[in-house]
Amino acid sequence: MSNDFHRRLIAEFRANRGALGGMFEGWSLAVLTTTGARTGLPREVLLGYLEIEGNGVVVASANGADRYPGWYHNIRRNPLVTVEVGGETYQAMAAIPQGAAYEKLFAQVIAQAPGYGDYQAKTTREIPVVVVHRIDERVKGMGDWLVEVHQWFRAELRALREQADDLANGRATAIVRPEPGLAQEMRTHCLSFCTALRRHHVGEDSVVFPALAEQFPALAPVIAQLAEQHQVVARLQDSIRELVESFVPGESDPVRLRAELERLAGELEAHFEFEEQAVVTALNATAAAPPTA
């Protein structure tokens, strides 16, 4: 359809709170606003809209053409979209299921709208199905939980640095707290912290990040960068672990240990800030927070 005709349809759709007449009467439709992959400008498109398992779904069929529609290229670059359906408008993250998840979803799409099966028969390309996960700030998601985990690590690292300050500045006196006792306390605390942080990052690298990269291709470069940051943090942790395990009160250098903890704090804070900016929205849109005890 021409651009002018398409714009008129969108104007009619908005004026009638999501309803169209004529050849589109009775259709379930939505206006999807994406960000242009090349221009960075808003791009609006009127699409068929389905609801499956509580989520909005749109299909990159292009009426069975051999080329992907422009809006699909846009969401592969930037998955943050706006959805207008009925009289409602909401922000969403556009995910692209793969493998078995895609096969199941496409079967559900065809069950609701058999015409998409006809479109698939017209082209050799696999027609993508896109799930638009609503961003609902009222519901606590996995991204919010991730921020809370980061806050815990920040607090634990602050406590470790304070203990290192005590050792380095000689404030642990035999009257208040014997230095050997403080050193042992810090060793236990530090090893526990490093173990928890390593497990957290391994879980992200092995489970969370691959799932995000699969659903949101635009996040793949960011996730690769986060994985590299994990390696930098892991090397610093190894250095600190060696210093702590071999620390001998009165013989080892507490100033060096404190300096390594400061380096770790700097790297970790930069990593946490970057991660929170990059993936929290996607996590909140696609996964609920783990239940708390």
SULCOR-V94976 format. One record per backbone hydrogen bond with DSSP energy under -1.0 kcal/mol. NH is the residue of the N-H (numbers start at 0). CO is the residue of the C=O. Records with the same first field share a line. If there is no record, write none. Layout:
NH: CO  CO
This chain:
5: 1
6: 2
7: 3
8: 4
9: 5
10: 6
11: 7
12: 8
13: 9
14: 10
15: 11
16: 13
17: 12
23: 20
24: 21
26: 23
29: 46
30: 83
31: 44
32: 81
33: 42
35: 40
39: 35
42: 33
44: 31
46: 29
48: 27
49: 56
51: 54
54: 51
56: 49
57: 129
59: 127
60: 58
63: 60
64: 61
72: 68
73: 69
74: 70
75: 71
77: 73
80: 91
81: 32
82: 89
83: 30
84: 87
87: 84
89: 82
91: 80
92: 132
93: 78
94: 130
95: 214
100: 97
102: 98
103: 99
104: 100
105: 101
106: 102
107: 103
108: 104
109: 105
110: 106
111: 107
112: 108
115: 112
116: 113
117: 113
118: 114
119: 115
120: 116
122: 119
129: 57
130: 94
131: 55
132: 92
134: 90
138: 135
141: 286
144: 140
145: 141
146: 142
147: 143
148: 144
149: 145
150: 146
151: 147
152: 148
153: 149
154: 150
155: 151
156: 152
157: 153
158: 154
159: 155
160: 156
161: 157
162: 158
163: 159
164: 160
165: 161
166: 162
167: 163
168: 164
170: 165
172: 170
176: 172
181: 177
182: 178
183: 179
184: 180
185: 181
186: 182
187: 183
188: 184
189: 185
190: 186
191: 187
192: 188
193: 189
194: 190
195: 191
196: 192
197: 193
198: 194
199: 195
200: 196
201: 197
202: 198
203: 199
204: 200
205: 201
206: 202
207: 202
208: 203
210: 206
211: 207
212: 208
213: 209
214: 210
215: 211
218: 215
219: 216
222: 218
223: 219
224: 220
225: 221
226: 222
227: 223
228: 224
229: 225
230: 226
231: 227
232: 228
233: 229
234: 230
235: 231
236: 232
237: 233
238: 234
239: 235
240: 236
241: 237
242: 238
243: 239
244: 240
245: 241
246: 243
250: 247
251: 247
256: 252
257: 253
258: 254
259: 255
260: 256
261: 257
262: 258
263: 259
264: 260
265: 261
266: 262
267: 263
268: 264
269: 265
270: 266
271: 267
272: 268
273: 269
274: 270
275: 271
276: 272
277: 273
278: 274
282: 278
283: 279
284: 280
285: 281
286: 282
288: 139
